[in-house]
Amino acid sequence: MNEKLIKIATFNTELNALLGTDFQAFSIYRSKGLLTHLINRKHYTAAKYIDYLPEIISSPDYAGYTDGNIELVKIFKDNIFISIKLDGKRNQHYVATMFDVKTGKIEAYLKSGRLKKVEL
């Protein structure tokens, strides 16, 4: 196991039908350095929600599957977007990016089909 990663959640297989995937349940990790990365990139709003990653992953409001990445959005006071990627060398899924997104961007993603409303 990579000591730089923290397990934060398990993939919600109920999303498969919406995403058009057939994933088995798998663990999702985040880097121990994710908070530092978010602050360095000035993603201060998203950084406030780092402890909410398990909730975002288990019960997102919007989901999509684009270019091999699972994209999830959860609506809190702010709209938080995360992307989950697969590290092919280690065969581990991890949170690759996390940022706040405006409602207009979510609407554009819905219109284009990049995201879909989750109704579980």
C-alpha positions, 0 to 999 in steps of 0.5 A: 500500500502507498503510505502517501494515500488515505482510503476515504470511500468505496465506489457506490455501485448504484451509480453504474446504471447512470454512468453506463459502467459495470464497476465492482465496488473499489476503494477510493483514496486521496493523497495526504498532500491533497489539502496542501495542493488545493491551498497552493492552487488557491482552491480555498473553497474546495479545501473547506470540504476535504473532510466531506469527500466520503459523502461526495463519493457515496451520495453525489448530486450529479455524476458523469464518466468522461475520458475514463474519469468518474466526475462527481458533484455535491451541492453544499453551500458551495458546489464541489466537483471532484474527479476520480482517476485510476492509477494504472501502475498501482491499480488504485482509484484516487481523487485527482482534482477537487474544486468549487464549480458555479451552478451555470457550469453544472447546467452546461455539463447537464445540457452537454450530457457530461453530468447527469442528475443522481436520483438514488 
